[in-house]
């Protein structure tokens, strides 16, 4: 079964940058849409950004102009470049991917903590 492995989280000061990565544990037949979500303390999980296989993107209003989602289809990997980070961006960030493979479906990563200090 495919696993999505996230990396790149950590502690950063307000105004700083982080880059998250999400890689599949093995080669996948087809990866359709990919995305990033986050869940802050006491909040529900919310959409951050999505990207289609062809590269069309969609962002939450709260991150537009600061975050950039990209993907490398050859590596079945997606990235989230986060700039001008704010304390309210503090959350556990989860990647997901709509996978067409032996067991098609939407898969989720385990989550990576991002903490932005003021």
N, C-alpha and C positions, 0 to 999 in steps of 0.2 A: 504494500500500500504506500502511496506517495505521502511524504511529509514535507511541510513547508518550514524552513528553518530561517528564523530572523536573526539579525545581528545589527549592531551599531547604536543601540540605545546607551543612555548614560546620563550623567549630571552635567549641566551646562548653565552658564550665567545668562540672564536675559540679554537679548541681542546677539547671542551666539548662534552657531550652526551645528547641525548633526546630519548625518546621512544614514538612513536605515536601508538594509538590504534584506531581501527575502528570496531564498533559493530553494528549488525543489530538490528532494533527496536523490532523485534519479531523473533520467531523461523522460519526458512526457510526450505522448503522441501529439496532442494539440492542447495548448493553453488558450482559452478564450479571454474573457475579461479578467483583469486583476485589480486589486484594490487595497487600500489601507483604511483601517478604522481605528478608533481610539476610545478608551473608557477611562475617564477621570474619576477621582474619588467621589463617591456618592452619585455618580452620573450613569446614565445608560450608554451603551456602546453607540458611537455615532460615526457616520461616514466622514472620512477625511478627503480621499481622492480615489478616482478610478481611472483605468486606462484600458482601451480595447486592444485587440490584437494588432489592429492597424495603427494604433497610436493616438486615437482620439481620447481626450482627457476631460475629466469633470472634477471640480473642486468644491468643497464646502466654502461658503462665503467667508468664514472666519480665517481661512488659510490662503485665500486667493492672493497672489502676488508675493507670497512668502515661501510657499511649499511648491515643489515640482516633482511630479511622479513620472518615472520613465521605466522602460523595460528593455531587456535583451532577450529576444525570442530564441536566439541560438543557445542561450544558457538557461532558459526557463527561469529567469530571475527578474525581479522588479526592485525598484529603488524609490526612496522618498528623500529628496533633498529638502531639509528644513532650515530656512534662514530667518533671521530676525525673530528668534524664538521669544515667547512671552511666558510668564509664569502660568497663565491659563492654558498653555499647551501641555502642561504636565499631565501625563496619562500613561496607561499601558497601551502600546500601539500593536495592532494585530494586522497581519497581511492575510489576504485571501485570494483564491484563484478558482475560476470555473474551468475544470479540467475535463477533457474528453480523452479517456484512457481505458484501461481494463475495468476500473471502477469509476465511471464518470460521476461528477458532482462538484459541489463547492467545498473546497478544503480551506482550513484555517491554520495559521501558524500558532505557536504557543504564546506569543506576546513578548514584547520587550519594553522595559520601563524607560520612559523619558521624563526627566525631572529638570525643570527650569527654575533656577533660583533668582530672586529679585535683587 
